[in-house]
Amino acid sequence: MIDNTIFKDKKAAYFTLGCKLNFAETSSISRLLEQNGFRKVRAGEKADICIINTCSVTELADKKSRQTIRKISRQHPGAFVVVTGCYAQLKPDTVAHIDDVDLVLGAEHKMDILNYLGNLTKKADGNIVSSKSSEIKTFAPSCSQDDRTRHFLKVQDGCDYFCSYCTIPFARGRSRNGAIESLVSQAREVAEKGGKEIVLTGVNIGDFGKSTGETFFDLVKALDTVEGIERYRISSIEPNLLTDEIIEYVAGSKRFAPHFHVPLQSGSDDVLRLMKRRYDTQLFRHKMETIKKFIPDAFIGIDLIVGVRGETDKFFNDAYKFVSSLPVSQLHVFTYSERPNTQALKIDYIVSPEEKHNRCKQMLALSEQKLKQFYFSQKGKIREVLFEQPRKGMPMHGFTDNYIRVELPAIPELINTIGKVKLSDIYNKAGDALCVERITQ
């Protein structure tokens, strides 16, 4: 039995690195602590406890995690420091030996945090509570709201794919998910609180159903019935799991946005084989063309990794030509970072740091070109926008259903409402949003 009276009015600070899934989980930890007496630290206060949810997707992410832990410890001297997340799962001993770290929680234990806090007494060395990746089996429901208007609903966790460059299965365990009934209930709660948009998050959400015998398509159809939610976005889905059936359904749905994010990783079949991906470029092209066939105005973002081991000049050139030919809207480009204990380390051909940088620049330039082409194709069209909370004295922003960021003068009564705008081809001063005309009739 936890004596939560010792936590009454203790001040907690939360820090999250990495993906939206991490943000959703930090939000759940925050609610758990606040239900047991903690309150969120206010500006200018020193926290009694700091929870740092880390990322480890690249070597740079590891470095940022270490820097954040040290920075937060300095900002809140004497605080009880808890580190969790992927870096804590993969490198618990390293984290435990960082000065001022008191508790390291692995993936299976992060939601049991109250059981390991004791009376918040600091220790000389960090206490490690962790399990092997094969023992990570719990699905912890999580839903968070960002600082604008949308909520992030965790529907799935873990991955069974073991791509040659990736440590996610070791950091988050095998694929598992919540039950559709529970997820629909969480969506209804969001609607009751006034939420208008939900982003479905997970590690490999298309693999949904391993725990419950259901399918991702079943989930999509069930969520589509929740009254009050105006929009759903599918955060990222593997091309081999994005069925034509799902695409056709989204095309006819009133709530699922015409917006897809699909990881390609490489446009070279040779590199895809080295990566141990579960599709080829022919299948990927079919998915992109199917989306555009049923939803011509859909926004399509794709993930790419450049400079992986084995990516020769020829393979990169093949990839560039393939990506250039795709009807996509934006590229999210990542430079390959070697991760310990991955199969990719056995591949002999190594791309130099200079060449990695050059390839990244080429793909980013291509992305900018494709994004402008997509925006130009939407000129003069009328789309629905979910208006966000503007900063004081600043214009109002929002995203169309097909993920075009727009800007217009601030009108407070429009916050968290959906309205129509006419799209232009005129960018704001920052160059990151279209200046649009609001349709009032």
Beta strands, then each sheet from edge to edge (+ up, - down):
strand 1: 11-16
strand 2: 39-40
strand 3: 49-54
strand 4: 80-85
strand 5: 101-105
strand 6: 127-129
strand 7: 143-145
strand 8: 150-154
strand 9: 156-157
strand 10: 176-177
strand 11: 197-201
strand 12: 231-234
strand 13: 259-265
strand 14: 299-306
strand 15: 330-335
strand 16: 382-387
strand 17: 396-400
strand 18: 405-408
strand 19: 418-422
strand 20: 434-435
strand 21: 437-439
sheet 1: 2+ 1+ 3+ 4+ 5+ 6+
sheet 2: 7+ 8- 11- 12-
sheet 3: 9+ 10-
sheet 4: 13+ 14+ 15+
sheet 5: 20+ 18+ 17- 16+ 19- 21+
end
